């Protein structure tokens, strides 16, 4: 009874600590991103007019500087933007001439589908394969798959994408090279069913980049659990392999695999950025690259901040699960 009370009293403290740390990390990220972007060698006035500096001069330029808040100090600009941010205003894109929040919402739909599908499938297949390899570690098939996982883990995601494009889009002509709709057809008029073939290669590339660490970690974790004393004791008393998987392996190996996936949200997002660029996929990653190349600082700031939130939330969730797992195994 006292043991249960001890565990329960720890959980609210852990959650409060994680939320507080998350908020502090976001505030620090807001400050650092603001300072870095403020010191970029980019003229916001020129970018506002797509590089045409001669389009504005004199009093008009002065008014535009005041309207954009460029006459303020960096600290004042950060405070002004922070106040606008809490009211839901991410600013106005120079390049697209639209609100940043609207652009992020429009472009993030495809990225959310891509990243969430890749994460889910990587967990399902990665954990299943790792579980099989851990149960049969000395078989030839297990050794071959382990070496393949090690090899895939060492290959950059963009290289995997180029290999898949060469094989399935250029040589076999089974799938489209890139984009999200046929050439000359607007994505808005293309049905989701017709867009599915355009998701396959980017999705496969992202999955291959995520699945290898899960396979390798799950395999080692399964071997450790099988070699533990309580599992060996259960085997001596006739407990079947299926029962061992159900009552011992799933509980002790599935959550660590999920923690690895959550803690790797930064790799997931960076991988998505590279893959969207390789496949000309109109997601938030490609928009981030375009914003950087065009000097669109408001859009660059908004996407970077959303990326930071995405990564920090994933890390905080992974930390909570890790603490929960350590508490349950300790007591």
C-alpha positions in Angstrom: 0.0 0.0 0.0 2.8 2.4 1.0 4.6 1.4 -2.2 1.7 2.4 -4.4 1.3 5.7 -2.6 5.0 6.4 -3.2 4.8 5.7 -6.9 1.6 7.8 -7.3 3.0 10.8 -5.5 6.0 10.8 -7.8 3.9 11.0 -11.0 2.4 14.5 -10.5 5.8 15.9 -9.6 7.4 14.3 -12.7 4.6 15.7 -14.9 4.9 19.2 -13.4 8.7 19.1 -13.7 8.5 18.0 -17.4 5.9 20.7 -18.3 8.0 23.4 -16.5 11.1 22.3 -18.3 9.3 22.2 -21.6 8.1 25.8 -21.2 11.6 27.0 -20.2 13.1 25.2 -23.2 10.5 26.9 -25.5 11.2 30.3 -24.1 15.0 29.8 -24.5 14.4 28.5 -28.1 12.3 31.6 -28.9 15.1 33.8 -27.7 17.9 32.0 -29.5 16.0 31.6 -32.8 15.1 35.3 -32.7 18.7 36.4 -32.1 20.1 34.1 -34.8 17.6 35.3 -37.4 18.1 38.9 -36.4 21.8 38.6 -37.2 21.2 36.9 -40.6 22.7 39.0 -43.5 19.3 39.6 -45.0 17.7 42.9 -45.8 14.0 42.5 -44.8 12.9 45.5 -46.8 14.5 44.1 -50.0 13.0 40.7 -49.3 9.6 42.3 -48.7 9.7 43.5 -52.4 11.3 40.2 -53.6 14.8 41.7 -53.8 13.7 44.9 -55.7 15.3 47.5 -53.5 14.4 50.3 -55.9 10.7 49.6 -55.5 10.7 51.6 -52.2 12.5 54.7 -51.1 12.3 57.8 -48.9 9.3 58.2 -46.6 7.7 55.0 -47.9 10.7 53.0 -46.7 10.7 54.7 -43.3 7.0 53.9 -42.8 7.6 50.3 -43.8 10.6 50.0 -41.4 8.3 51.3 -38.6 5.5 49.0 -39.6 7.7 45.9 -39.6 9.3 47.0 -36.2 12.8 47.1 -37.7 13.6 50.4 -36.0 13.4 48.7 -32.6 16.3 47.0 -30.8 16.7 43.2 -31.0 15.4 42.8 -27.5 12.3 45.0 -28.2 11.7 43.0 -31.4 11.8 39.8 -29.5 9.4 41.1 -26.8 7.0 42.4 -29.5 7.1 39.2 -31.4 6.7 37.2 -28.2 3.6 39.2 -27.3 2.2 38.7 -30.8 3.1 35.0 -30.7 1.0 34.4 -27.5 -2.0 36.0 -29.4 -1.5 33.5 -32.2 0.2 35.9 -34.7 3.3 34.5 -36.3 3.8 37.4 -38.7 3.5 37.9 -42.4 5.5 36.1 -45.1 7.5 38.4 -47.4 7.7 35.9 -50.2 4.2 34.4 -50.2 2.4 37.6 -49.1 0.3 35.6 -46.7 0.1 35.1 -42.9 2.8 32.7 -41.7 0.3 30.7 -39.6 -1.9 30.1 -42.7 1.1 28.9 -44.8 2.3 26.6 -42.0 -1.2 25.1 -41.7 -1.5 24.6 -45.5 1.9 23.0 -45.9 2.0 21.0 -42.7 -0.9 18.7 -43.7 1.1 16.6 -46.1 4.1 16.6 -43.7 1.9 15.4 -40.8 0.5 12.6 -42.9 4.0 11.6 -44.0 5.7 11.8 -40.6 2.9 10.2 -38.6 2.6 7.3 -41.1 6.3 6.8 -41.1 6.5 6.9 -37.3 3.7 4.4 -36.9 4.9 2.0 -39.5 8.5 2.2 -38.3 7.4 1.3 -34.8 5.2 -1.6 -35.9 7.7 -3.2 -38.4 10.8 -2.2 -36.5 9.6 -3.6 -33.2 8.2 -6.8 -34.8 11.5 -7.4 -36.7 13.6 -6.7 -33.6 11.4 -9.0 -31.5 11.9 -11.8 -34.0 15.7 -11.2 -34.2 15.9 -11.2 -30.4 14.0 -14.5 -30.1 16.2 -16.1 -32.8 19.5 -14.3 -32.5 21.8 -17.1 -33.8 20.0 -17.9 -37.0 21.4 -17.0 -40.4 18.4 -14.9 -41.2 18.8 -12.9 -38.0 22.4 -12.2 -38.7 21.6 -11.1 -42.3 18.8 -8.7 -41.2 21.0 -7.3 -38.4 23.8 -6.5 -40.9 21.2 -4.9 -43.3 19.9 -2.8 -40.5 23.4 -1.6 -39.6 24.1 -0.8 -43.2 20.8 1.2 -43.6 21.5 3.0 -40.4 24.8 4.2 -41.8 23.4 5.4 -45.2 22.1 9.1 -45.4 18.4 9.4 -46.0 18.8 11.4 -49.1 21.0 8.7 -50.6 18.3 6.1 -49.9 15.8 8.3 -51.5 17.9 8.7 -54.7 18.4 4.9 -54.8 14.6 4.3 -54.6 13.9 6.9 -57.3 16.5 5.3 -59.6 15.0 1.8 -59.1 11.2 2.4 -58.8 10.7 5.6 -60.7 13.3 5.7 -63.4 14.2 2.0 -64.1 10.9 0.2 -63.4 8.7 3.3 -63.9 6.3 2.0 -61.2 6.0 5.2 -59.2 6.2 8.9 -59.8 9.6 10.6 -59.2 8.2 13.4 -57.0 5.6 16.0 -56.3 2.1 15.3 -55.0 0.1 15.5 -58.2 0.5 14.9 -61.9 2.4 17.6 -63.8 0.1 20.5 -64.8 -2.6 19.4 -62.3 -3.2 21.3 -59.1 -2.9 19.4 -55.8 -6.2 20.9 -54.7 -8.0 19.3 -57.6 -6.3 15.9 -57.1 -8.1 13.4 -55.0 -6.4 11.8 -52.0 -6.6 8.4 -53.7 -4.7 9.8 -56.7 -2.1 11.3 -54.3 -1.2 7.9 -52.7 1.4 6.8 -55.3 3.3 10.1 -54.6 3.5 9.3 -50.9 5.0 5.8 -51.4 8.7 6.6 -52.1 9.0 9.5 -49.6 7.3 7.3 -47.0 9.5 4.3 -47.7 12.6 6.5 -47.5 11.6 8.0 -44.2 10.7 4.6 -42.7 14.0 3.1 -43.7 15.7 6.0 -41.9 13.7 5.4 -38.7 13.4 1.6 -38.6 17.0 0.5 -38.2 17.7 1.9 -34.7 14.4 0.4 -33.5 15.3 -3.0 -34.9 18.8 -3.0 -33.4 17.7 -1.6 -29.9 14.7 -4.0 -29.7 16.9 -7.0 -30.6 19.4 -6.2 -27.8 16.6 -5.5 -25.3 14.8 -8.8 -26.1 18.0 -10.7 -25.7 18.7 -9.1 -22.3 15.2 -9.8 -21.0 15.3 -13.5 -22.2 18.6 -14.0 -20.4 17.2 -12.5 -17.2 16.7 -14.8 -14.2 12.9 -14.5 -14.0 12.4 -15.4 -17.7 14.8 -18.3 -17.3 12.9 -19.5 -14.3 9.6 -19.2 -16.2 11.0 -21.3 -19.0 12.2 -24.0 -16.6 8.6 -24.2 -15.3 7.3 -24.8 -18.8 6.1 -21.3 -19.8 5.6 -21.1 -23.6 7.4 -18.7 -25.9 4.2 -16.9 -26.7 3.4 -16.5 -23.0 6.9 -15.1 -22.4 6.4 -12.6 -25.2 3.0 -11.6 -23.9 3.8 -11.3 -20.1 7.5 -10.4 -20.1 8.9 -9.1 -23.4 6.1 -6.7 -24.5 6.0 -5.0 -21.2 9.8 -4.6 -21.0 10.7 -3.9 -24.6 7.9 -2.1 -26.3 8.0 1.1 -24.3 11.8 1.6 -24.8 11.2 1.2 -28.6 8.5 4.0 -28.4 10.9 6.1 -26.3 13.6 5.8 -29.0 11.1 7.0 -31.6 9.9 9.9 -29.5 13.4 11.0 -28.6 14.3 10.9 -32.3 11.7 13.5 -33.4 14.6 15.8 -34.4 15.9 13.2 -36.8 12.3 12.6 -38.0 11.8 16.3 -38.8 15.3 16.8 -40.3 14.9 13.6 -42.4 11.5 14.9 -43.6 13.1 18.2 -44.7 15.7 16.4 -46.7 13.3 13.9 -48.2 10.7 16.5 -49.1 13.5 18.4 -50.9 14.7 15.3 -52.8 11.2 14.3 -53.9 9.9 17.9 -54.4 7.2 17.1 -51.9 5.1 20.2 -51.0 5.4 19.9 -47.2 6.6 22.0 -44.3 10.2 20.8 -44.8 10.4 22.0 -48.4 8.8 25.3 -47.4 11.5 25.7 -44.7 14.2 25.3 -47.3 12.5 27.8 -49.7 12.1 30.3 -46.9 15.8 30.0 -46.1 16.8 30.4 -49.7 14.5 33.4 -50.3 15.4 35.1 -47.1 11.8 35.0 -45.8 12.7 35.6 -42.2 9.1 35.6 -40.7 8.3 32.3 -42.4 11.7 30.9 -41.5 11.2 31.9 -37.8 7.6 30.5 -37.7 8.6 27.1 -39.1 11.7 26.8 -37.0 9.7 27.6 -33.8 7.1 25.0 -34.7 9.9 22.5 -35.3 11.3 23.3 -31.9 7.9 22.8 -30.3 7.6 19.4 -32.1 11.0 18.2 -31.0 10.7 19.4 -27.4 7.2 17.8 -27.0 8.6 14.5 -28.3 11.6 14.7 -25.9 9.4 15.6 -23.0 7.1 12.7 -23.7 10.0 10.3 -24.1 11.4 11.5 -20.8 8.0 10.9 -19.1 7.8 7.4 -20.5 11.4 6.7 -19.4 10.7 7.8 -15.9 7.5 5.8 -15.7 9.3 2.8 -16.9 12.2 3.2 -14.4 9.7 3.7 -11.6 7.7 0.6 -12.5 10.8 -1.5 -12.8 12.4 -0.1 -9.6 9.5 -0.8 -7.3 
